[in-house]
Amino acid sequence: MKTTLDISDPLLREARSVATRERTTLRALVEQGLRRVLADRKRKPKFRLRKATFKGQGLHPDVKGLSWDQIRELSYEGRG
Protein backbone atom coordinates (compact mmCIF):
# COMPACT_ATOMS: atom_id res chain seq x y z
CA MET A 1 0.00 0.00 0.00
CA LYS A 2 1.33 3.43 -0.84
CA THR A 3 1.19 6.38 1.52
CA THR A 4 2.82 9.76 1.90
CA LEU A 5 4.80 10.75 4.98
CA ASP A 6 6.10 14.16 5.95
CA ILE A 7 9.54 13.58 7.51
CA SER A 8 11.97 16.29 8.56
CA ASP A 9 14.87 16.80 6.16
CA PRO A 10 17.64 15.93 8.67
CA LEU A 11 15.87 12.72 9.70
CA LEU A 12 15.29 11.70 6.11
CA ARG A 13 18.95 12.36 5.20
CA GLU A 14 20.10 10.25 8.15
CA ALA A 15 17.67 7.45 7.28
CA ARG A 16 18.82 7.41 3.67
CA SER A 17 22.43 7.32 4.84
CA VAL A 18 21.73 4.36 7.13
CA ALA A 19 19.81 2.55 4.39
CA THR A 20 22.70 3.02 1.96
CA ARG A 21 25.29 1.93 4.51
CA GLU A 22 23.26 -1.18 5.40
CA ARG A 23 22.48 -1.92 1.74
CA THR A 24 18.76 -1.82 2.24
CA THR A 25 15.95 0.42 1.08
CA LEU A 26 14.42 3.37 2.86
CA ARG A 27 11.11 1.53 2.72
CA ALA A 28 12.58 -1.50 4.52
CA LEU A 29 14.15 0.76 7.15
CA VAL A 30 10.86 2.57 7.80
CA GLU A 31 8.95 -0.72 8.03
CA GLN A 32 11.54 -2.12 10.44
CA GLY A 33 11.21 0.96 12.64
CA LEU A 34 7.42 0.84 12.64
CA ARG A 35 7.44 -2.87 13.49
CA ARG A 36 9.80 -2.23 16.41
CA VAL A 37 7.71 0.64 17.81
CA LEU A 38 4.47 -1.33 17.48
CA ALA A 39 6.01 -4.41 19.13
CA ASP A 40 7.30 -2.29 22.03
CA ARG A 41 3.87 -0.79 22.59
CA LYS A 42 2.24 -4.21 22.64
CA ARG A 43 4.69 -5.46 25.28
CA LYS A 44 4.30 -2.58 27.71
CA PRO A 45 1.21 -2.95 29.85
CA LYS A 46 -0.88 0.14 30.27
CA PHE A 47 -0.35 2.02 33.49
CA ARG A 48 -2.82 1.09 36.18
CA LEU A 49 -2.97 2.87 39.47
CA ARG A 50 -2.86 0.26 42.18
CA LYS A 51 -5.59 0.17 44.75
CA ALA A 52 -4.32 2.03 47.80
CA THR A 53 -7.21 2.09 50.22
CA PHE A 54 -7.02 1.65 53.95
CA LYS A 55 -9.49 0.26 56.40
CA GLY A 56 -10.76 2.79 58.83
CA GLN A 57 -13.34 5.41 59.54
CA GLY A 58 -12.01 8.20 57.34
CA LEU A 59 -10.13 11.21 58.65
CA HIS A 60 -8.93 11.40 62.21
CA PRO A 61 -11.43 13.33 64.37
CA ASP A 62 -8.80 16.06 65.02
CA VAL A 63 -8.67 16.98 61.32
CA LYS A 64 -12.27 16.39 60.31
CA GLY A 65 -13.68 19.54 58.81
CA LEU A 66 -10.27 21.06 58.02
CA SER A 67 -9.26 21.99 54.47
CA TRP A 68 -6.48 20.10 52.71
CA ASP A 69 -4.25 23.17 53.11
CA GLN A 70 -4.79 23.09 56.86
CA ILE A 71 -4.13 19.35 57.01
CA ARG A 72 -0.92 19.81 55.01
CA GLU A 73 0.21 22.59 57.37
CA LEU A 74 -0.34 20.29 60.34
CA SER A 75 1.61 17.46 58.69
CA TYR A 76 4.62 19.73 58.14
CA GLU A 77 4.40 21.48 61.49
CA GLY A 78 7.78 21.69 63.19
CA ARG A 79 9.73 20.58 60.09
CA GLY A 80 11.07 23.95 59.03
N, C-alpha and C positions, 0 to 999 in steps of 0.2 A: 504494500500500500504506500502511496506517495503522500508526503505531507511537507509543509514548509515550516521551518524553524527560524526564529530570529535569535542569533547567537552573537555575542559581542565579538568584535574583530580580534582582540588579543586572544580570547579563548579559542576562536576558530583557527587562528594561526598556529597556536600551540597544539591543538588537536590534529591539524594537518601534518605538523612536524612529527608528532608521535606516530601517526599512521604511516608516514613515509619511512620513519626509522624502523618500525616494527613490520614493515612490508605487508600492511593490511590496508583496508579502505576506511575512509572516514565513516561510511555507513556502518561497517562492522564495529568500529570503535564506539560510535554512538549507541548501537544496540547493546554492546557489552556493558557500557556504563548504565544504561537504563535497566538492564537485567539485574545488575549488582544493586542498584538503589531499590528496586522493587523487592528483591530477595531480602535485603536488610530490613525493609519496612514490614515484611511478613513475619520475620523472626522476632522483632521487638514487640512484646506485649504492650497493649495500651496501658497508660498510667491509671491506676485505680487507687484512690485514697482508702487506706485501710480503716476499718472500723475502730474508732478510739473512744468508746463510751465507757463510763464508769458507773458502777452501781452506787446508788446513794439517793439523797433527797434533794438534789439541786445545790444551790449556793449555800454556803455557811450562813447561819442566821446573822452573824456580825456584818456581812456584806450585802445581805438581801436589801434590795431597794436602791443600792448605790449604782452610779453609772460606771461604765467600763473604765473611763478615765480615772475615777476615784478608786476603783479596785486596783488599777495599775499603779497608782501612786502609793497605795498601801503595800503592794508587793515589792516595791523598790525602796520603801521607807528605810532609812538608815544605811543605805548602800552608796551614798555619795550623791 
